[in-house]
Amino acid sequence: MQFDDDAGLDTSEVQDVRGSRIPGGRATVGGGIVGLIALVVGLLFGVGPDQLGLSSGDTEPEAVSSSAAQVQQSCRTGQDANNRDDCRTVAVVNSVQDFWRQEFERRRGSYAAAPTVLFSERVNTACGSATSAVGPFYCPGDRKVYLDLGFFDELRTKFGSSGGPFAQAYVVAHEYGHHVQNQLGTLSRSQDGRQGADSNAVKVELQADCYAGVWAHHATTTPDESTGRPLITELTRADIRDGLDAAAAVGDDRIQERFQGRVTPESWTHGSSAQRQQWFSTGFRSGDMAQCDTFS
């Protein structure tokens, strides 16, 4: 995956609070075995921690601002995105939101932008307090995506993904799929408390995978609003394979087999590895969000 070296990045779409002091409250889950349990039960890149009843009750939406604010200082151009993980995240967020903004306009709708919050260790959100152990998530309460970049190392080392820049892009695009669902009114269908292979929770997650694929289909043709040229200039077959591999790595069956030694479909919240790959591929091949009806 390559970005236009000369393109400017819009850092206003990413809030960098890494290294910040988090006021009050306690973390949703701790590290070690507790964090592992959180991953097994299925919050791993999904919707906010309150969905699983893991919230501490601390609903302060913001951390104290970091003096570092690294992305604002360091992520200026597409060249920076080609060289730094955090700048790559900024570029992917820009590309994903440019696509959905234009897609909503094409459908005579209005897309409301959502920032991504880069944090380290723990963060307070409108969905409760969470640690890095829960993985990336979208909080509908404040309409923000939360991401600890250290997760991408764990995706490779703990979950067996091949890694690669597009694996990271897939995760970000999946979370913005939840934001699209929130705006369309379908995200709430996951809040009925049910789990299992045929639950609405799984269908919501698979649809977000499909929406990630739709963005990927258009990633190299969506014009950047500042330059009129696509921010992403190249997306190879190897990149897509990395995305599919990441989707497989976080399938409920793969995670359960790896961490609890057995597969229990009745507790699924995200779908199997095969399902996640299938729906991402459906979005990528078609480029049409109308093909992402996982509920039918």
Sequence and secondary structure as in RCSB ss.txt:
>XXXX:A:sequence
MQFDDDAGLDTSEVQDVRGSRIPGGRATVGGGIVGLIALVVGLLFGVGPDQLGLSSGDTEPEAVSSSAAQVQQSC
RTGQDANNRDDCRTVAVVNSVQDFWRQEFERRRGSYAAAPTVLFSERVNTACGSATSAVGPFYCPGDRKVYLDLG
FFDELRTKFGSSGGPFAQAYVVAHEYGHHVQNQLGTLSRSQDGRQGADSNAVKVELQADCYAGVWAHHATTTPDE
STGRPLITELTRADIRDGLDAAAAVGDDRIQERFQGRVTPESWTHGSSAQRQQWFSTGFRSGDMAQCDTFS
>XXXX:A:secstr
 EE TT B  GGGEEE TT    SS  SS SHHHHHHHHHHT TTEE GGGGT   S         S  HHHHH 
 BHHHHHH HHHHHHHHHHHHHHHHHHHHHHTT       EEE SSEEEETTEEEEGGG SEEETTTTEEEE TT
HHHHHHHTT     HHHHHHHHHHHHHHHHHHHHT GGGGGG   STTSHHHHHHHHHHHHHHHHHHHTTTSB T
TTSSBSEEE  HHHHHHHHHHHHHT HHHHHHHHHSS  GGG SS  HHHHHHHHHHHHHH  GGG  TT 
